[in-house]
Amino acid sequence: MARLPDGERPPADGTLPPEALRGLGAPERPFGLYVHVPYCASICGYCDYNTYIPGDGATSGFAAMAERELDLARAVLGDAAPPAQTVFVGGGTPTLLPPAELAQILEAIRARFGLVEGAEVTTEANPESVDAASLAALREAGFTRISLGMQSAAPHVLATLDRLHTPGRAVAAAREARAAGFEHVSLDLIYGTPGESAEDWRLSLETALEAEPDHISAYSLIVEPGTALAARVRRGELPAPDDDVLADRYETTEAVLSGAGLGWYEVANWTRTDADRCHHNLGYWAGGDWWGVGPGAHSHVGGVRWWNVLHPTRWSAMVEEGRSPAAGREQPDADGARLERVMLAVRLREGLALEGLGAGAAGVAAQFVEDGLVERGPLEDDGRVVLTVRGRLLADRVTLALAA
Ligand SMILES: C[S@@+](CC[C@H](N)C(=O)[O-])C[C@H]1O[C@@H](n2cnc3c(N)ncnc32)[C@H](O)[C@@H]1O
């Protein structure tokens, strides 16, 4: 079940401290909008995102309420609000909304902020929630990128994950998206599901590649507390994912994807070319600014983070009254901000610059080279820490040691 962090109480009108707004739109601060659509046709047992199965007609007011929060965002950010470089509509299952409502939300973003030329506009989608006609309508509305939740090509794995689509439907949806003119098509996969064999995983990767995506995300299955999957593991109905198996699957992922011409750019993400990277996520990882619209959405502007109330009814009521739907906020101190910077940068192929870290960091990084977790070249050339395949498996350990 989705949970929110603790934080201070945000002001009811959503205003931000003036220093957070200073420099908004500067080149080193990419600006994006995230929209959280909190609805799914059914809830997958492993998922702890903020999602609800909507009752009849429950989704129909969503786009109008998203417009209200965009009004608030525009008022809080003021005339300094830059045009959006990226828009990401995630969920939930955004494509449970009719394409016209997703178009309405995108139009509302255009009207209040504008989009830079060539802006990346992504929607997530479940394979069974789109067809050739809806994809054409989304492309026509200005969506440029689609991220499809394929998860696996093995029917028994999809069943354990409670997915409603066949493996073939995910591949067909990716092809339909290309035919509709989407510039970027991404597939999400999950490895390490109980009952998945090494062959099942290899088949999933190969089937995903047949769809010719330019981006693949591969996540190890996380048994999130409070989910139906966690209850099944606790009752002994399913075994917990095994760390050695997960490591093995990751190594297969790297071998199969790099063999097919896709390179990693973040620990869980591979692309054909640098242009195919998800620029919205790169903004998150580079400490950029983004406003998150919708129930439970998180935002970050100029070092201030905040998060919205979780429940759609409560969120709607607050935005309808013109109040900020934020439930809490925080401004991480210097140590917290440094740990976060290290944590995010170390996961990127570009790597983490040692400069600015503590005095012991260079020695720690050199030891990681000896241990085979960090590449020697970039560290010696310009002092950047870039993880090896084995290092990517242990990214958290490397982060903690470098930030200490
Ligand atoms: C916001 S979810 C996508 C939601 C979309 N409705 C779908 O299921 O296709 C983004 C991705 O996160 C991954 N994910 C979600 N929960 C996960 C978990 N517990 N363990 C591993 N990956 C997870 C899945 O690959 C999913 O496609």
The ligand as an SDF file (V2000), in Angstrom:
LIG
                    3D

 27 29  0  0  0  0  0  0  0  0999 V2000
    4.1090    2.8150  -12.4380 C   0  0  0  0  0  0  0  0  0  0  0  0
    4.4370    1.1840  -12.9010 S   0  0  0  0  0  0  0  0  0  0  0  0
    3.5420    0.9810  -14.4190 C   0  0  0  0  0  0  0  0  0  0  0  0
    2.1310    0.8980  -14.2360 C   0  0  0  0  0  0  0  0  0  0  0  0
    1.3500    0.3740  -15.4140 C   0  0  0  0  0  0  0  0  0  0  0  0
   -0.0150    0.4300  -14.9970 N   0  0  0  0  0  0  0  0  0  0  0  0
    1.7000   -1.0810  -15.7220 C   0  0  0  0  0  0  0  0  0  0  0  0
    1.5450   -1.8990  -14.8300 O   0  0  0  0  0  0  0  0  0  0  0  0
    2.0730   -1.3780  -16.8330 O   0  0  0  0  0  0  0  0  0  0  0  0
    6.0230    1.2410  -13.6100 C   0  0  0  0  0  0  0  0  0  0  0  0
    6.7470   -0.0660  -13.6240 C   0  0  0  0  0  0  0  0  0  0  0  0
    7.2750   -0.3260  -12.3500 O   0  0  0  0  0  0  0  0  0  0  0  0
    7.5770   -1.6920  -12.2520 C   0  0  0  0  0  0  0  0  0  0  0  0
    7.1770   -2.1460  -10.9150 N   0  0  0  0  0  0  0  0  0  0  0  0
    6.0840   -1.7870  -10.2170 C   0  0  0  0  0  0  0  0  0  0  0  0
    6.0590   -2.4160   -9.0120 N   0  0  0  0  0  0  0  0  0  0  0  0
    7.1700   -3.1940   -8.9550 C   0  0  0  0  0  0  0  0  0  0  0  0
    7.7230   -4.0940   -7.9830 C   0  0  0  0  0  0  0  0  0  0  0  0
    7.1030   -4.3330   -6.8180 N   0  0  0  0  0  0  0  0  0  0  0  0
    8.8900   -4.7110   -8.2740 N   0  0  0  0  0  0  0  0  0  0  0  0
    9.5180   -4.4760   -9.4460 C   0  0  0  0  0  0  0  0  0  0  0  0
    9.0510   -3.6480  -10.3950 N   0  0  0  0  0  0  0  0  0  0  0  0
    7.8910   -3.0180  -10.1650 C   0  0  0  0  0  0  0  0  0  0  0  0
    6.8130   -2.4020  -13.3690 C   0  0  0  0  0  0  0  0  0  0  0  0
    7.7070   -2.8840  -14.3420 O   0  0  0  0  0  0  0  0  0  0  0  0
    5.9430   -1.2950  -13.9280 C   0  0  0  0  0  0  0  0  0  0  0  0
    5.6820   -1.4470  -15.2950 O   0  0  0  0  0  0  0  0  0  0  0  0
  1  2  1  0
  2  3  1  0
  2 10  1  0
  3  4  1  0
  4  5  1  0
  5  6  1  0
  5  7  1  0
  7  8  2  0
  7  9  1  0
 10 11  1  0
 11 12  1  0
 11 26  1  0
 12 13  1  0
 13 14  1  0
 13 24  1  0
 14 15  1  0
 14 23  1  0
 15 16  2  0
 16 17  1  0
 17 18  1  0
 17 23  2  0
 18 19  1  0
 18 20  2  0
 20 21  1  0
 21 22  2  0
 22 23  1  0
 24 25  1  0
 24 26  1  0
 26 27  1  0
M  CHG  2   2   1   9  -1
M  END
$$$$
